[in-house]
Amino acid sequence: MTLSASSATRRIAATVLTAGALVSAVALPASAQDHDRHRTHDRVLISDVQADSPGRDNGSNRSLNGEWVEITNQSRRAVNLDGWTLRNRDGDRFRFDDVRLAGRATVRVHTGVGRDTRTDLYQDRHHYVWGNYSDTATLRDDRGRTVDTESWGRGGHHHR
């Protein structure tokens, strides 16, 4: 009888361990998804900057729109950019209003005047924002947390 009780104990222990492993495996993806939801900001970044518009800086709207910053959402899920800001080193700020950036999409933020689309937004400014030789673009979320920065010129070109 001792042999059979020991065998039954081992079977129960194996069943409990197997059930625990299954519960852990099922729970893991849910917690990973929650973690991804909070890390969405890590997947939105400044992907490119053209601080010096092509040609001469003559102040025309075409020239102003030749300087831009691209924001890319690397995640599969759309991100609501409402209330987010893009700033230069001098504190000039562009606020995203009612902008939803689709998953794996990029939007280009131009300096000059234009009509906003899914892929192009316009700051509607009449003066240049980005320093041709040195500046920093900072992207902040709606709570003021820095999401990404891109610097060029003095101190080298770096991306945070």
C-alpha positions as CSV (number, residue, x, y, z in Angstrom):
1,M,0.0,0.0,0.0
2,T,2.9,2.4,0.7
3,L,4.1,1.9,-2.9
4,S,0.7,2.8,-4.3
5,A,0.3,5.9,-2.0
6,S,3.8,7.1,-3.1
7,S,2.8,6.6,-6.7
8,A,-0.5,8.5,-6.2
9,T,1.4,11.3,-4.4
10,R,3.8,11.6,-7.4
11,R,0.9,11.7,-9.8
12,I,-0.9,14.5,-7.8
13,A,2.3,16.5,-7.6
14,A,2.9,16.1,-11.4
15,T,-0.7,17.2,-12.1
16,V,-0.4,20.2,-9.8
17,L,2.9,21.2,-11.5
18,T,1.5,20.8,-15.0
19,A,-1.6,22.8,-14.1
20,G,0.7,25.6,-12.6
21,A,2.8,25.6,-15.8
22,L,-0.3,25.9,-18.0
23,V,-1.7,28.8,-15.9
24,S,1.6,30.6,-16.1
25,A,1.8,30.1,-19.9
26,V,-1.7,31.4,-20.4
27,A,-1.1,34.4,-18.0
28,L,2.2,35.4,-19.6
29,P,0.9,36.7,-22.9
30,A,-1.7,38.9,-21.1
31,S,0.9,40.5,-18.9
32,A,3.2,40.9,-21.9
33,Q,0.3,42.7,-23.7
34,D,-0.2,45.0,-20.8
35,H,3.5,45.8,-20.7
36,D,3.4,46.5,-24.5
37,R,0.5,48.9,-24.0
38,H,2.5,51.0,-21.6
39,R,5.6,50.9,-23.8
40,T,3.8,52.3,-26.9
41,H,5.7,55.6,-26.3
42,D,8.9,53.7,-26.7
43,R,7.9,52.9,-30.2
44,V,7.0,56.4,-31.3
45,L,10.1,58.3,-32.3
46,I,11.6,61.1,-34.3
47,S,12.7,59.1,-37.4
48,D,14.1,61.8,-39.6
49,V,14.8,65.6,-39.6
50,Q,15.5,68.0,-42.5
51,A,16.5,71.1,-40.7
52,D,18.0,72.9,-43.7
53,S,15.4,73.2,-46.4
54,P,16.8,72.6,-49.9
55,G,18.0,75.7,-51.8
56,R,18.3,79.1,-50.4
57,D,16.5,80.0,-47.2
58,N,14.4,82.8,-48.8
59,G,11.4,82.7,-46.3
60,S,8.9,81.5,-48.9
61,N,6.3,79.0,-47.8
62,R,7.9,76.4,-50.1
63,S,11.2,76.9,-48.4
64,L,9.6,76.8,-44.9
65,N,7.9,73.5,-45.8
66,G,11.2,72.2,-46.9
67,E,12.2,71.9,-43.3
68,W,10.4,69.2,-41.4
69,V,10.6,66.5,-38.7
70,E,9.2,63.0,-39.2
71,I,7.5,61.1,-36.4
72,T,7.1,57.4,-36.8
73,N,4.9,54.9,-34.9
74,Q,6.9,51.6,-35.0
75,S,4.1,49.6,-33.2
76,R,1.2,47.9,-34.9
77,R,-1.3,49.8,-32.9
78,A,-2.4,53.4,-33.6
79,V,-1.2,56.0,-31.1
80,N,-3.3,59.1,-30.2
81,L,-0.9,62.1,-30.3
82,D,-3.5,64.6,-29.1
83,G,-1.7,67.0,-26.7
84,W,1.8,65.8,-27.6
85,T,4.4,68.5,-28.5
86,L,7.4,68.9,-30.7
87,R,9.9,71.6,-29.6
88,N,13.2,73.1,-30.7
89,R,16.0,74.2,-28.5
90,D,14.7,77.8,-28.3
91,G,11.3,76.6,-27.0
92,D,9.3,77.0,-30.2
93,R,6.5,74.4,-29.8
94,F,4.1,72.6,-32.1
95,R,1.1,70.9,-30.4
96,F,-0.5,67.9,-32.0
97,D,-4.3,68.4,-31.9
98,D,-6.6,65.6,-32.8
99,V,-3.9,63.5,-34.4
100,R,-4.0,59.7,-34.5
101,L,-0.9,58.1,-35.9
102,A,-1.7,54.6,-37.4
103,G,0.4,51.6,-36.6
104,R,3.7,51.5,-38.6
105,A,3.0,55.0,-40.0
106,T,5.0,58.2,-40.3
107,V,3.8,61.8,-40.3
108,R,5.9,64.7,-41.5
109,V,5.6,67.9,-39.5
110,H,6.4,70.9,-41.9
111,T,7.2,74.4,-40.6
112,G,5.2,76.4,-43.1
113,V,1.5,76.8,-44.0
114,G,-0.4,73.9,-45.5
115,R,-3.4,71.6,-45.3
116,D,-3.0,68.8,-42.8
117,T,-3.3,65.2,-44.1
118,R,-2.7,61.7,-42.6
119,T,1.0,62.0,-43.7
120,D,1.7,65.7,-43.5
121,L,1.0,68.2,-40.8
122,Y,1.8,72.0,-40.9
123,Q,2.9,74.3,-38.1
124,D,1.5,77.3,-40.1
125,R,4.6,79.4,-39.2
126,H,6.0,82.2,-41.3
127,H,9.6,81.9,-39.9
128,Y,12.1,79.0,-39.8
129,V,12.0,76.9,-36.6
130,W,15.0,74.4,-36.9
131,G,18.6,75.6,-36.8
132,N,20.4,74.6,-40.0
133,Y,23.7,73.9,-38.2
134,S,22.7,73.0,-34.7
135,D,19.4,72.3,-32.8
136,T,17.5,69.7,-30.9
137,A,14.0,68.4,-31.7
138,T,12.2,67.1,-28.6
139,L,9.0,65.0,-28.7
140,R,6.9,65.0,-25.5
141,D,3.7,63.1,-24.8
142,D,0.5,64.7,-23.4
143,R,1.9,64.4,-19.9
144,G,5.1,66.3,-20.7
145,R,7.3,63.2,-20.6
146,T,10.1,63.2,-23.1
147,V,9.4,60.4,-25.7
148,D,12.4,61.1,-28.0
149,T,15.0,63.7,-28.9
150,E,17.1,64.2,-32.0
151,S,20.1,66.6,-32.0
152,W,22.4,67.8,-34.7
153,G,25.4,70.1,-35.0
154,R,27.4,71.1,-32.0
155,G,28.0,68.0,-29.9
156,G,27.5,65.7,-32.9
157,H,24.4,64.1,-34.3
158,H,22.7,61.9,-31.8
159,H,19.4,60.2,-31.3
160,R,18.0,59.4,-27.9
